[in-house]
């Protein structure tokens, strides 16, 4: 059972409340869309918010620019609530990679330092760290997964006295495994190293608490589980870490009094907005705010319960049909991603079979990735299982 906007709902039923939220997503009229780990469709309210900004800019130019600035600050506040941060700790980026680059390029490295990460990270959380080798003599240690999991003890074993950073995805894109941020954050505090988190595959579907998990830096674009447009990302830097991070991209918007254009004064802003070097993607922020507000209206605990229920049914059905499920089965070890493979059919064959039935998934490595969100239904899960070929 879960509580949603004051109603008690059985998460296994196709409740009226869930159906009302489903109506927010026109994509459901055409597809069974289960690729939220790739690029998510937009809701009606996100579309309307972005269309409203475009209409304003079309008819009035920048006459209402003060309203745009107010919308950005409102977005900052609602984003901070999502991760239990303060608004002073939130900056807006164009993507997750930009946030990771700020971390990688901003630490005061010494030759011989090292970074610890996993061997199954998305490239956005690999290449920024690899580039430190030639520039600073900083090495990157890649911890392998075992049986589709990343073990905290393996991470701990890779850390030594020259480790400066642990950087990891909250949820791994190629397996769906959900890392234990609390345990990893405690490990970082004990060793006095930076804890950097790529949260793009978790933010919007499971709880993220940067304070209780001792996260120093977090980055997440909006176009996956946040159900927002591409190009509008959240960057978090803990207040107590900000002055320790060298800002390598100082621009006109990074300084105090940024609109006193000819009074040059290189005094950076006292909060995370110092990392916002120039103008905003305003239409993207209008969409991002509307998307996060929608998630707040439902509540992340309710969304998490719903998605874990759907994916549990999917995992059971896949196993019953003889498919090998790569994603861990325990609720605590996963979020919204389920990856499976077949010895008989290639990922491309399975993907095409589903696509011809208007079921949208993704090929990933040796398997197929399915990633439903809260507005998907149990009947859609059953339809996917029905369409899959026998193994």
N, C-alpha and C positions, 0 to 999 in steps of 0.2 A: 504493500500500500504506500501511496505517496500523497502529500498535500500540495495542491496547486491552486494558488490564488483563492485560498479559503475553502476549496473543495477537496474532499477525500476521494482519490481516484485509484481504482485498481489498474496498475500499469500494464496488466496483460490484456485488458479490454480495449476495444476501439471506442473510447469514451467520446462523448460529445465535446468535452473540453479540448481534447487533442485534435479532434476534427476541426474545431474552430481555428486552432493554430495552424493546422494544415492548409486552411484556406488562405493563409498569408503567402503561400508559395505557388505561383502560377505554373511552375515547372511540373507540378504534379498532374496537370491536365494533359501532358504529353509523354512524360517519362516516369519510370521508377528510378529516381535519381539517388544513387548510392556511391557518389564519388566526392564526398565532402573533405576527404583527406587530400584531394587534388585541388579543384576549384569549385566552390559552392555556388549554387544559384542564389539570386537576390530575392528578398521578400518584397511584398508590395510596399511596405512602409519605408524600406531602404530606397527602393526605386522612387517613391514619391518625395522623399527628403532630397535626394540628388536632383530630381527634376525641378523641385522648387528652387534650389540654388541656381540651376542653369537658367531657369526662367527669369530670376532676379537679375543675374549677370547679363542676360540677353537684353532685357528691357531697360536696365538702369546702370549698366557698367559697374563701376565700383562705388556708386553713391552710397550703398548700404554696407560698405566694407566694415564698419563698426559691428554690424550684426554678424558678419562672418567671423570676426574675432571673438565675439561672445559665444558663438556656436563652437568654436575650437576649444574655448576654455570649458564649456559645458561637457564637451566630449572628453576632455582631460579628466574631469571629475568622475564621470561615469566609468571611464577606463580604470581609474585608480581604485574604485570600489570593487571592480572585477577581480583584482589581485591582492586586495587588502594593502594597498600602498597609499601614500599621501600624494596629492595632486602635484606637489613640488618635485616629486620623483619621476614624473611621466613626461616624456617627449614623444613627438610624432616623427616617424621615419617613412621612407618610401617602401621599405620591405624589411624582412627579417635580417637579411644579409647586411644591410647598412648598420643595423644595431650591433651585430656581431663584430663588424669591422671597427666600430667605435671602441669596443672593448679591446680587440686584438691590437689595435694601433695605439691605444691610449695608456697602456700599462708601461711603466718605466722598466724596461727589460734590461737584464745584464747577460752577457755572453755566458752560456752554460745553463741558463734557466730552461725549464721545460713546461709543457702543457700536457695535461692528461685528458683524453677523450675516449670515445669508443671507436671500434673499427666498422661500425655500421651507421655512422652519422650521415645525414643528408649533406651534400658537398658544401652547402652554405656554412656549415659548422666545421669544415675541414680546411678548405683552401685559405681562409684568412689567417689561420694559425700556421699552416705550412709555409706561408710566405715570410714568416718571421725567421726562418732558418738562415736564409741568405743575408738578410738585413741585420740581424742581431745575434745570430748563433743560437737561436732558441729551437729546441727540438720538440716534436709532438709525439706522445706515446699513445698508441691506439690499442685500447683494451678490447679483446675479442668477446663476442657473446658465446654463451654455452647453452645449448638446447633452447635457443630463441630468447634467452634472458641475459641481462647484464647484472652481474652479482656485485654487491657493494664491497665484498671482500677482495674481489679482483681489482676494483678501482683503488682500494686502499693499498693493495700490494704494489701498484704502479706508481704511487706517490712517494717521493723522497724529499730530502731537504732542499732541493733546487726546484721543486714544483711550485709554480706561481699561480696556476689556474687549473681548475676542473671545469670543463665545458661539456654540456650534454643536452640531448633532447629530452624533454619531459616524457614524450611518447615517441618511440622509434618508428620512422616512416615505413621501414621495410619489414617489420615484424608485428607492429602494434603493441610491443611491450611497453608498459608504463613504469618508468624508473621511480624509485623511492626518493623523492626530493628531500623529504625530512631527514632521512638517514644520510644522504649525500651532503646536505647542507651542514649537518652536525659534524661530519667528517672534515669539511672545509674549515669550519670554525676551530676545531681542535688543532688543525695543521696551519691555521692562519694563511689560507690561500683564497683567491678569488673564486666565487661560484657563479658561473655564467650559464644561463638556461635558454635554450631554444624551445619556446612554448607553443609553436605554431600548430602542433598536432594535439594539443590538449586544451588550450584556452578557448572556452565556449562550450566544452562538453564535460569537463571534470573541474573540481575546485583547484584553484592555484592560490596559495597564500605565501607571498614572498617574505613576510615577516617571520612566520613560524618555521619556514624552511630555510631561513638564513640566506636567501638569494641576494647576490650583489647586483647582478645585471640580468635582465630578461628582455627578450625580443620576440615579437610575434606579429606577422602580417595578418590582415583581417579577412583574407579571401578564402579561408578554409572553415573551421568550426565556428568562427565568429559570425559567419554569414554576411560579411561585408565585402566591399569592392576591393579589387587588387590596388596596390599602390598606397594603402593607408595602413600603417603599421604602428604598433605600440612599442616603445622603448622605456624600460625602467632602469634607473640607477639609484641605489640606496643613498639617501642623504649623506650618511656617514662615509660613503665611498667616493662621493663626487669630486672632492678636492684632490683625491689621490689619482684621478684619471686625467691624463693629459688630453685636452681637446685638440685633436689634430685637424679639425675642419672648422675653424672659427670663421664665421661669415658676418655679414652686416646684421643679421638677426640674433647673433650670439651675445651681443653686448648690451649693457644697460643703456637706456635712452636710444634705441636703435633708429628712431625716426628723426633724431637730431643729426641729419646726414653729414654735415660738414664740420661737426664738432667731434673730430676723431679722438676716441678714448677707448683704449683696449682694456676695458674692465668688463669681464664676462658676467653674465647674469648669475644671480646667486642660487638658481635652481636648475632643474634638468633642461629647461628651455635653452640653455647655453649650447646644447647639442643640435638645436634646430637652426641650421646655418642660414636659411633663406626663407622664401615664401612657402606657404602651406599649399598642399593639394586640397583646397577648400571643398571642392565637390566630394572628394573622397572622405573627408572628415565629417561632412554632413551624413554620408552614408554609414560611416563607422559608428557615429553616435546613435543613429536610428537602430542599427544592428545590435549594439550592446544594450541599448534600452529594452529591446525586445527580449534579449536573454535575461535581463534583470526582471522583467515582468513575469517570466515563467519561473525563474530561479534555477541556478546551476545544479543544486541537489536533485531537483525534479528531472532536469534534462539528463543528468548522469544516470539516474535510476531507469529512465525510459530507454536510453541508448544501450545500457548494459543488458536490459531485458531483451531488446531486439537482437543484439549480437549474441546473447546466450542461445536464443532460439535458432539463430543462423548456424552457430557452431555445432549445436546438437544435430541439426538437419544435415549439415555437410558430412559430419562423421557417420551418420546413418546411411548416407549414400556412398560411403567409401572414400571420400576425399581426405587428404592429409591436411589438417589445420595447423599452420605454423604458429599462429598467435596463441599465447598462453590462455588457458581456459578460466583461470581464477579471476574473479572480478577485480581484485586488488592489483592484478598484473596487467590490466588492459584498459582501454578507453573505448574509442569508437571504431577502431580498425580491426578488420578480420582478413587475414591472408591465408589462402589455401592453394593447394596444388594437386595435380593428378599425374599418375604415371602413364596414363593412356592418352591424355589430351594436352596439347601445349597451351600456355597462357593465351596466346593469340586466338586459338580455336575457341577456347571458353569465352573469352571476351567477345568475339564476334557472334557466338551463339546468343549470348545475353543481349548484345547490342541490337541484333535483328528483332528482338522482342521488346525493344525500347527500355532495356534495363541498363543503366549506365554505371559501369565499374571502371577498373583500371588494371592494366598489366603492371606487375612489379616483380622483376627478377624471374624466378622460376614459377611464380604463382600469379594469382589474381587477387586484387585487393578490393574488398567491399567495405564501404564506410557510410553507414546510414546515420541520419540525424534524428532528432526527436519527432519530426513531423512525418517520418516514414511510418509504415504500418506493419503489423504482423502479417496481414494478407499479402503485402508486397514481399516480405521475406519468404512466405510460402510460395509465391509465384516464382521468385528467383530459384528456389530449390526445385520446383517443378520443371523449369526450363532446362536446368543443368543436365548435360548428358550423363548417362550411367558410366561408372568407371569399372 
